[in-house]
Structures are given as structure tokens and as C-alpha cells.
Amino acid sequence: MSLVEDFNSYRTKMNDRIMSSDNLIIKRLFNLDTNCYSEGQLNEATKEMLGLACSMVLRCDDCVKYHLGKCKELGVTEPQIQEVFSIATLIGGSIVIPHLRRAVEYWDELSK
């Protein structure tokens, strides 16, 4: 399996397991997350790029992968992603660089 397939498979498996517990609070949080990234005053791609930048600064590799995948699905271009990477690394500082490396690797996998 590829890096992308591994991530998506694990994410789906675990989300299914989490949702099967029928935890109302968790379901509400997942729903809030889904609705937050829906089209509104900002388009979905812009929201995903914001999520990507925030995830990089917060150093959440799973979140970075998720937002990169959504960005790819929504037609975000390589130059746009590179600008997001620049902003996130500037704001987050040098501690973001390892996450930047993994983000570039994942984006390259998505781009194959």
C-alpha cells in the first residue's frame, strides 16, 4: 500500500470504530468539523488551506495529511500549496520543518 492508501485506510477504519460507539459528543464534534469546512463566505479550498496551515503550526501530521488530501481533491495547485507551506513554516518556526518534510512527501504521493 502507498502512503496515501495506508493513511486513508487507517483513518476510515478508526473513524468507523469511533462512530460505532454511538458517543453523542464525539458525533457532534465530527459533525461540527464537517460543517466548518463546508462552503460559506470562504470556499472549501480556502478553508482546507487554512486548516492545513493551522495543522502544520500545531504539528499534527494526521491533520496535515487529511487537509492535503482535501486540497488535492478540490484542485489546489502546487504553487498554492507551496505558499501555504511557507506561511505555516514562517508562523510555526523551525520546529515545523520536520512536518514540512512529511507534508511535501505526502503531497508528492498525492500528485502521482
Backbone bond lengths (Angstrom), bond angles and torsions (degrees), N, CA, C in turn:
res aa  C-N    CA-C-N  psi(-1)  N-CA   C-N-CA  omega(-1)  CA-C   N-CA-C  phi
1 M - - - 1.457 - - 1.524 110.04 -
2 S 1.302 115.19 149.81 1.458 119.71 178.34 1.527 110.53 -84.59
3 L 1.309 115.68 169.17 1.458 122.61 177.34 1.530 110.55 -54.48
4 V 1.314 116.77 -43.30 1.463 122.11 -178.72 1.523 110.77 -69.29
5 E 1.322 117.16 -46.36 1.470 120.85 179.62 1.529 111.22 -63.13
6 D 1.317 116.75 -41.36 1.470 120.74 178.28 1.523 110.89 -59.59
7 F 1.332 115.80 -47.95 1.463 120.23 -178.65 1.523 111.00 -62.63
8 N 1.324 116.75 -49.63 1.467 120.10 -177.24 1.520 112.13 -64.78
9 S 1.318 117.72 -38.49 1.448 121.68 178.71 1.529 111.16 -64.09
10 Y 1.322 116.38 -48.24 1.461 120.81 -179.98 1.529 110.80 -63.71
11 R 1.327 116.75 -43.74 1.463 121.45 -179.16 1.526 110.54 -60.78
12 T 1.320 116.77 -46.55 1.462 120.87 179.65 1.521 110.86 -62.68
13 K 1.332 116.35 -47.09 1.469 121.40 -179.67 1.526 110.88 -57.58
14 M 1.309 116.67 -48.11 1.457 120.10 -175.93 1.527 112.08 -73.92
15 N 1.334 117.60 -35.92 1.466 119.23 175.83 1.524 110.61 -63.28
16 D 1.333 116.28 -40.79 1.467 119.85 176.80 1.522 110.55 -60.80
17 R 1.317 116.49 -43.76 1.471 120.96 179.11 1.531 110.90 -62.70
18 I 1.324 116.44 -45.25 1.469 121.31 -179.65 1.526 110.51 -62.47
19 M 1.331 116.84 -45.45 1.457 120.33 -178.09 1.533 111.69 -68.98
20 S 1.322 117.59 -25.88 1.468 120.42 179.76 1.523 111.92 -69.11
21 S 1.319 118.00 -16.38 1.460 120.44 179.32 1.527 111.87 -75.14
22 D 1.339 116.08 -9.84 1.466 121.98 177.73 1.526 112.26 56.26
23 N 1.331 116.20 39.28 1.460 122.82 178.19 1.536 108.43 -83.92
24 L 1.313 117.29 111.88 1.455 122.64 -174.88 1.531 112.16 -59.11
25 I 1.322 118.12 -42.23 1.469 121.31 -178.87 1.528 110.19 -64.33
26 I 1.335 116.87 -46.72 1.474 120.29 178.54 1.521 110.24 -61.00
27 K 1.328 117.63 -44.45 1.467 120.47 178.61 1.525 111.54 -59.44
28 R 1.312 116.25 -40.82 1.470 120.17 178.84 1.528 111.19 -65.92
29 L 1.331 116.76 -40.05 1.462 119.80 178.06 1.524 111.35 -64.25
30 F 1.334 116.78 -44.31 1.468 120.45 177.62 1.528 110.32 -61.45
31 N 1.339 117.36 -41.63 1.451 121.73 179.41 1.531 111.37 -64.85
32 L 1.320 116.31 -41.88 1.457 120.92 177.80 1.535 110.27 -60.88
33 D 1.322 116.00 -43.69 1.459 121.05 178.65 1.529 110.35 -60.23
34 T 1.327 116.74 -47.51 1.468 121.16 179.55 1.525 110.89 -59.81
35 N 1.319 116.89 -47.32 1.462 120.70 -177.74 1.522 112.79 -67.58
36 C 1.310 117.30 -32.98 1.466 120.96 -179.80 1.523 111.75 -61.06
37 Y 1.330 117.49 -34.67 1.464 121.39 -176.95 1.529 113.06 -91.94
38 S 1.338 117.01 5.13 1.465 120.45 177.11 1.527 109.84 -75.13
39 E 1.330 114.96 157.94 1.461 121.87 177.89 1.520 110.27 -52.76
40 G 1.310 116.41 134.24 1.461 122.73 177.73 1.519 108.05 -153.09
41 Q 1.299 117.44 -134.82 1.464 120.58 174.71 1.525 110.94 -65.77
42 L 1.318 115.52 -28.44 1.471 121.61 172.66 1.522 107.86 -106.76
43 N 1.322 116.59 144.68 1.465 118.43 177.81 1.536 109.60 -75.48
44 E 1.330 115.11 165.49 1.461 120.39 -175.60 1.522 112.83 -59.96
45 A 1.320 117.63 -40.80 1.472 120.65 -178.80 1.525 110.73 -62.04
46 T 1.320 116.87 -42.91 1.473 120.43 178.93 1.522 110.04 -62.52
47 K 1.317 116.47 -43.41 1.466 120.01 178.97 1.524 111.34 -62.56
48 E 1.326 117.13 -40.58 1.465 120.16 178.69 1.528 110.97 -66.20
49 M 1.336 117.33 -38.10 1.467 119.82 177.02 1.527 110.83 -65.91
50 L 1.330 117.14 -36.66 1.465 120.22 174.75 1.533 110.30 -64.20
51 G 1.324 115.57 -44.11 1.465 119.98 177.40 1.518 111.63 -60.75
52 L 1.329 116.23 -39.84 1.461 121.09 178.21 1.526 111.02 -62.23
53 A 1.325 116.85 -48.95 1.467 120.12 -179.26 1.534 110.66 -60.58
54 C 1.321 116.20 -45.61 1.470 119.60 179.82 1.526 111.12 -63.26
55 S 1.314 116.73 -41.24 1.466 120.62 -179.88 1.515 111.76 -64.43
56 M 1.329 116.77 -37.21 1.467 119.49 177.26 1.524 110.51 -66.01
57 V 1.329 116.41 -44.52 1.465 119.91 -179.84 1.533 110.58 -63.95
58 L 1.329 116.37 -37.29 1.465 120.36 178.64 1.526 112.70 -81.26
59 R 1.339 116.55 -6.16 1.460 124.83 174.75 1.531 112.46 62.52
60 C 1.343 115.11 46.80 1.462 121.24 176.53 1.526 108.72 -106.57
61 D 1.320 117.10 97.44 1.466 121.06 -176.60 1.526 113.09 -60.71
62 D 1.334 118.22 -38.90 1.466 119.85 177.59 1.525 110.39 -62.24
63 C 1.317 116.76 -43.06 1.466 120.81 179.35 1.531 110.67 -64.76
64 V 1.317 116.34 -40.89 1.467 120.89 178.03 1.525 109.47 -59.03
65 K 1.328 116.64 -47.53 1.469 120.12 179.40 1.524 111.29 -60.81
66 Y 1.306 116.69 -44.32 1.461 120.16 -179.73 1.532 110.35 -59.76
67 H 1.318 116.85 -50.19 1.471 120.15 -177.35 1.526 111.69 -67.04
68 L 1.325 117.62 -35.27 1.463 119.35 175.04 1.525 110.66 -62.03
69 G 1.323 117.05 -43.00 1.458 120.71 178.03 1.518 112.02 -61.04
70 K 1.326 116.64 -44.25 1.457 120.37 178.57 1.530 110.61 -65.82
71 C 1.322 116.88 -40.74 1.468 120.19 177.75 1.525 110.29 -58.97
72 K 1.316 116.27 -44.28 1.469 120.83 179.17 1.526 110.36 -60.99
73 E 1.333 116.46 -46.70 1.471 121.39 178.88 1.530 111.56 -58.55
74 L 1.324 116.60 -35.59 1.458 121.29 -175.29 1.526 113.25 -88.77
75 G 1.338 117.00 3.83 1.460 120.28 174.70 1.515 116.13 85.25
76 V 1.325 116.64 17.10 1.468 119.56 176.13 1.529 107.43 -65.04
77 T 1.312 115.97 136.84 1.459 121.33 -174.80 1.521 112.22 -90.34
78 E 1.320 115.07 163.58 1.479 121.47 176.27 1.535 111.15 -55.40
79 P 1.347 119.25 -48.48 1.473 118.09 179.00 1.528 112.87 -60.49
80 Q 1.323 117.96 -36.17 1.464 120.17 177.61 1.525 110.57 -66.15
81 I 1.328 116.83 -44.03 1.470 120.72 178.58 1.520 110.47 -61.43
82 Q 1.332 116.55 -41.01 1.467 119.79 179.27 1.528 111.14 -61.98
83 E 1.328 117.66 -35.83 1.471 119.68 176.79 1.526 110.68 -67.20
84 V 1.332 116.85 -40.63 1.461 120.01 176.97 1.527 109.61 -61.61
85 F 1.335 116.55 -44.75 1.465 120.43 177.36 1.528 110.93 -57.14
86 S 1.313 117.23 -42.10 1.469 121.35 -179.49 1.518 111.43 -63.14
87 I 1.325 115.75 -46.78 1.467 119.90 -179.15 1.522 110.42 -63.51
88 A 1.321 116.80 -46.64 1.465 120.59 -178.40 1.525 111.63 -61.92
89 T 1.320 116.39 -41.14 1.463 119.73 -178.82 1.528 110.62 -70.69
90 L 1.314 116.85 -37.83 1.464 120.31 176.54 1.526 110.71 -62.62
91 I 1.318 116.51 -48.19 1.462 120.57 -177.41 1.523 111.30 -69.78
92 G 1.330 116.45 -42.27 1.465 120.27 -176.11 1.509 114.53 -80.28
93 G 1.327 116.43 -23.41 1.459 119.95 -179.35 1.518 112.52 86.73
94 S 1.311 115.04 -175.91 1.463 120.76 -173.40 1.529 113.41 -62.78
95 I 1.327 117.73 -20.97 1.462 119.87 178.93 1.534 111.48 -66.05
96 V 1.326 117.51 -17.70 1.466 122.26 178.97 1.536 111.69 -80.38
97 I 1.321 117.82 -16.78 1.467 120.98 -174.53 1.529 113.59 -55.44
98 P 1.340 120.65 -43.95 1.473 118.15 176.68 1.533 112.49 -60.12
99 H 1.314 116.95 -34.98 1.462 121.51 178.42 1.522 110.38 -72.66
100 L 1.315 116.08 -33.67 1.464 121.32 174.15 1.528 110.12 -61.30
101 R 1.318 116.58 -44.03 1.469 120.07 178.50 1.531 111.25 -58.37
102 R 1.328 115.47 -47.85 1.464 119.29 -179.57 1.529 111.47 -67.25
103 A 1.322 116.86 -34.04 1.465 120.83 177.69 1.523 111.07 -65.93
104 V 1.319 116.85 -43.12 1.471 120.51 177.94 1.529 109.88 -63.51
105 E 1.320 116.75 -42.78 1.464 120.79 178.21 1.533 110.66 -59.33
106 Y 1.328 116.61 -44.19 1.465 120.67 -178.04 1.531 110.27 -68.87
107 W 1.327 117.90 -41.86 1.460 121.60 177.67 1.538 109.73 -60.08
108 D 1.323 116.64 -42.22 1.456 119.83 177.37 1.517 111.13 -60.40
109 E 1.330 117.73 -40.26 1.467 121.16 177.88 1.532 110.22 -64.15
110 L 1.321 116.41 -42.33 1.463 120.08 178.62 1.528 111.92 -63.99
111 S 1.313 115.63 -28.81 1.470 121.19 -175.29 1.516 113.88 -85.31
112 K 1.336 117.35 -4.99 1.472 120.37 -179.46 1.515 110.74 -70.51
